[in-house]
């Protein structure tokens, strides 16, 4: 069932079902991995935000695979999202498994997932303490 949900979500994001024509999704950008201590979960949407003049702007997103890995895309999935040096915040939302995140992790102004990206970094590692999530 989770595979079907994931296919439908990706179809909505990319505007096509596998094998049904339409525009091809963009090649991915900055790679990363989301962990909860020693655990990982698939079907988590990661949204990336950056502060501009005191307001948070949504830059793009990624979806975790079974091993917790993801690739960032710009909003609309038409272009890869390659991070430039700077401060970023990440919010999480479950799109498949029964994982519930507290409100603070769903808001860019309160999320504990913050990264200062430097030019020598190659991938993201987002580690959320497991006690902050609830699995049903």
Phi, psi and omega in degrees: 000320180298323179297319179295316179299315181298317179298317180293319178296314179296324178297319178293315181296313184268353175078019180200153171266151179305129178080012184245027178070197180088175182290145178283144177294156179293154170294148184285165180253231183301127178273162177195181178216137176251127178231158174237078190069239179271354184263157173226166178210142175272170174062039173251127175274128177251122178248134183254138183230153175222142181281130175228113181056040177084351178253145178271131179250131176284126181260327184175199188201172172205162177237134180284145173264185185302330181266009179087356182282156178207166176228138183272139176234151172291157178308135184094348177059025180268345180216151174290153176250108177258122182288141172257160178306137180155183181261133182228153174233150184233135174246155184236148175211133178281131177244011182204286185290159180282069177247131178244129179255140177296158181308321183300331181276347181263000182238131182295332181282346182235356182297139175279354181272094183231138180224138167258108183276131177245163184294341180268358180280146182248332180207161180268146168230110178255117181241114179259128178304130186300334180290350179273354180242157178233128176253136181272000000 
